[in-house]
Amino acid sequence: MTEIEGTPLREVSSSMIAKVGYNAAKRHLFVEFKGSGRQGPSTWRYDEVQPSDYSRLTAAASIGKEFLGSIRGNFPAHKVS
């Protein structure tokens, strides 16, 4: 299992996202995106994410659609790798 900033990442079934992890104490969501074309994989940290947002993301039928609709653009984002 991969770990970033002390938070374990787990693989998910998605065409755009490889792994996700959540640090509830810091409210940090980590998303590792799959690489495409010339761009390799990258990992981003989203701050101020509530536990319910993470639960909804991981329980969604389409993790990518849930991410695009609920996470991206709604929380401060920082590229970490």
Protein Blocks (a to p, Z undefined) as FASTA:
>chain_A
ZZeehiacdddddfkbmbdcddfklopacdddddehjbccdddddehiafklmmmmmmpm
blmlmmmmmmnopaccddfZZ
